Amino acid sequence: MTLPLETPRLRLRAFQMEDAADFAAYRSDPLVARYQGWQAPFSLDQAHEFIAEMQTTRPGIPDEWYQIAIELKQDGRLIGDCAFYILPEDGQQAEIGFTLTRAYQGQGLATEAVTRLIDYLFDTFQLHRLRALCDVDNRASSRLLERVGMRREAHFIENFWSKGEWRSEYGYGLLRRERNNSTKDHPILPEA
Ligand SMILES: CC(C)(COP(=O)(O)OP(=O)(O)OC[C@H]1O[C@@H](n2cnc3c(N)ncnc32)[C@H](O)[C@@H]1OP(=O)(O)O)[C@@H](O)C(=O)NCCC(=O)NCCS
C-alpha cells in the first residue's frame, strides 16, 4: 500500500510545490506553531525548500521524518500534514506527528487523517509499536491521541527545550496488537 491514502473527506498524499503557499500560511500561524519545532513566521522560501527536500525522499526510510500532505477532497486544498519516522534502532517502531490549519480544526479531520495514518503504518511497514509525544498543555493534541486509541504511558518533566523554555511532555504508545481498540480499554494516566 502506498500513497495516496483515502478517507471519506481526505486524501493523504505526497507534497507538491503548489502546496507551498498554504503550507507557509499555516506554519506561520503562531497558534499552530506554538507546540511545534518550527518558528512562526515560516516563509514561502522555507516552504519551497522543505517541499523540495520531501520530493527527494520516500516514506519509510528509518531515521528520516516523512511529511504527508493532508488534502481536502472537496476542493483539493492542502489543510495540514501528518508525519512519521521509523526509529532506526529496530526499524519496527515509528513516531507520529500532525498539524491542521486552524480554519479546519474542530471537525474531526485530524482524527480521520491520523486514524488512516496509523492503519497505513501498521499495514505497510509491519510495525510493532507507534509512539507520539505531546506538550502537556497541548490539550487538542492529547485529546486527539486518546481519540485514536493511543495510551498515555509517560509524563516527562521538563524533558524538552522549546522556544526559550523547558517544556514537559506526555508520551503515548500503541502496539500493533492493540490497534482498533478504543481508549476505554487502556488505563490513561490521570491529569498531572
Ligand atoms: C492537534 C490538532 C491537529 C487537533 O486538531 P482538532 O481539530 O482538535 O482535531 P480533529 O480535527 O480530530 O477534531 C476533533 C474535534 O472536533 C470535534 N468534532 C466535530 N465533528 C467531528 C467529527 N465528525 N468527528 C470527530 N470529531 C469531531 C471533536 O469533538 C473534537 O473537539 P474537542 O477536541 O473539543 O472534543 C490541532 O490542534 C493542531 O493542528 N494543532 C497545532 C499543531 C500541533 O500542536 N500538533 C500536535 C503536535 S504533538
The ligand as an ORCA input file, in Angstrom:
! r2SCAN-3c Opt
* xyz 0 1
  C      -3.589     18.732     17.206
  C      -4.620     19.160     16.178
  C      -4.316     18.532     14.819
  C      -6.001     18.688     16.662
  O      -6.976     19.223     15.809
  P      -8.545     19.059     16.135
  O      -9.263     19.843     15.124
  O      -8.769     19.335     17.571
  O      -8.798     17.513     15.897
  P      -9.900     16.907     14.923
  O      -9.765     17.506     13.585
  O      -9.810     15.456     15.047
  O     -11.246     17.469     15.535
  C     -11.676     16.996     16.773
  C     -12.588     17.990     17.411
  O     -13.665     18.243     16.543
  C     -14.897     17.780     17.128
  N     -15.641     17.153     16.017
  C     -16.571     17.783     15.292
  N     -17.026     16.973     14.320
  C     -16.373     15.793     14.448
  C     -16.407     14.573     13.746
  N     -17.209     14.399     12.689
  N     -15.588     13.574     14.127
  C     -14.780     13.726     15.199
  N     -14.674     14.890     15.893
  C     -15.490     15.907     15.526
  C     -14.494     16.840     18.240
  O     -15.433     16.835     19.269
  C     -13.182     17.453     18.683
  O     -13.378     18.554     19.525
  P     -12.812     18.533     21.030
  O     -11.359     18.203     20.983
  O     -13.096     19.916     21.503
  O     -13.578     17.472     21.708
  C      -4.657     20.717     16.048
  O      -4.979     21.282     17.290
  C      -3.355     21.314     15.550
  O      -3.032     21.263     14.373
  N      -2.574     21.911     16.463
  C      -1.343     22.593     16.088
  C      -0.245     21.622     15.737
  C       0.070     20.697     16.894
  O       0.233     21.153     18.026
  N       0.195     19.407     16.594
  C       0.435     18.381     17.583
  C       1.843     18.275     17.964
  S       2.068     16.958     19.146
*
